[in-house]
Amino acid sequence: MYWTRYFDFKSRSQRSEFWWSFVGLTILTGIIAGITNINDRIGKMVYLIFTIVTFIPNLSQYARRFRDIGINPKWIILTYGLPLLLVEVINYLPWYIQLLDILLVLVDMGLSALPSKD
């Protein structure tokens, strides 16, 4: 469903649809991190390509999931977009910005785990 609903920003996504793709993407991110440990340049290039390819499906999936739990999809900007933008520079930022980034990711995961609303 993750790839077949690439540009579907209007409907809803159940928890299982969201979390199975989350697990798959986490595994792929781990593999890319392993590549980065072996060769930093190639790993960063693969991560950039991975981020570009998965950006729109992630946004659409979050929009559907947030709509399913009754939250305005505009919250994606704060809970998904900001941590994504900070991923490369997070180590150079003050501790409180790093903490905020971690909290936003946890809020995002917590919201995504909420049950569907009618």
Protein Blocks (a to p, Z undefined) as FASTA:
>chain_A
ZZmmmmlckbccdfklmmmmmmmmmmmmmmmmmmmmmmmmlmmmmmmmmmmmmmmmmmmm
mmmmmmmnopafklmmmmmmmmmmmmmmmmmpcfklmmmmmmmmmmmmmmmmpccdZZ
